[in-house]
Amino acid sequence: MTPSLKGLKAVEAALRLGSFVAAANELRVTQTAISRLVKLVEGQIGQRLFDRQANSRTPTPAGRSLAPLLGDAFRRLDAVV
């Protein structure tokens, strides 16, 4: 299944900002919504993007690899929309 644009935006914001809370604030949703969207994208692509421990979320190597690609894709979309 292809991840939704909303899910990818949540992943991109969380990776760029380094925090699910900061991503939630930027996207004007709850932290729980970001967490659910990230988990959904992870399930859809079959890769963990964050290691989860207690109250910390650390990008995995896959997440770190995906971050610049998503950032570039959303900058390009912003440029044409």
C-alpha positions as CSV (number, residue, x, y, z in Angstrom):
1,M,0.0,0.0,0.0
2,T,1.2,3.5,-0.8
3,P,1.6,5.8,2.2
4,S,-0.6,8.9,2.2
5,L,0.7,12.3,1.7
6,K,-0.6,13.2,5.2
7,G,1.4,10.3,6.7
8,L,4.5,11.3,4.7
9,K,4.2,14.9,5.9
10,A,4.0,13.7,9.5
11,V,7.1,11.6,9.0
12,E,9.0,14.4,7.3
13,A,8.1,16.9,10.1
14,A,9.0,14.5,12.9
15,L,12.4,13.7,11.2
16,R,13.2,17.3,10.5
17,L,12.1,18.7,13.8
18,G,13.4,15.7,15.9
19,S,10.2,15.5,17.9
20,F,6.7,14.2,17.5
21,V,5.4,17.0,19.7
22,A,7.1,19.7,17.5
23,A,5.8,18.0,14.4
24,A,2.3,18.0,15.9
25,N,2.5,21.7,16.7
26,E,3.7,22.5,13.2
27,L,1.0,20.5,11.5
28,R,-1.7,21.5,14.1
29,V,-2.6,18.0,15.1
30,T,-2.0,16.0,18.3
31,Q,1.1,14.2,19.2
32,T,-1.0,11.0,19.1
33,A,-2.0,11.7,15.5
34,I,1.7,12.1,14.5
35,S,2.5,8.8,16.3
36,R,-0.3,6.9,14.6
37,L,0.5,8.4,11.2
38,V,4.2,7.4,11.6
39,K,3.3,3.9,12.6
40,L,0.9,3.6,9.7
41,V,3.6,4.7,7.2
42,E,6.1,2.3,8.8
43,G,3.7,-0.5,8.3
44,Q,3.0,0.5,4.8
45,I,6.7,0.6,3.8
46,G,7.8,-2.3,6.0
47,Q,10.5,-0.3,7.7
48,R,10.8,1.2,11.1
49,L,11.7,4.9,10.8
50,F,12.0,5.6,14.5
51,D,13.3,3.7,17.5
52,R,10.9,4.2,20.4
53,Q,12.1,4.1,24.0
54,A,10.1,5.6,26.9
55,N,9.7,9.2,25.9
56,S,12.2,9.4,23.1
57,R,12.0,8.8,19.4
58,T,15.3,8.4,17.5
59,P,15.4,8.1,13.8
60,T,16.6,4.7,12.5
61,P,19.2,4.5,9.6
62,A,16.2,4.1,7.3
63,G,14.6,7.3,8.8
64,R,17.8,9.2,8.5
65,S,18.1,8.1,4.8
66,L,14.5,9.1,4.1
67,A,14.6,12.5,5.7
68,P,16.4,14.4,2.9
69,L,14.4,12.7,0.3
70,L,11.1,13.7,1.9
71,G,12.3,17.2,2.6
72,D,13.3,17.7,-1.0
73,A,10.0,16.2,-2.3
74,F,7.9,18.6,-0.2
75,R,10.1,21.6,-1.1
76,R,9.5,20.8,-4.8
77,L,5.8,20.4,-4.3
78,D,5.6,23.7,-2.4
79,A,7.5,25.4,-5.4
80,V,4.8,24.3,-7.9
81,V,1.7,24.6,-5.8
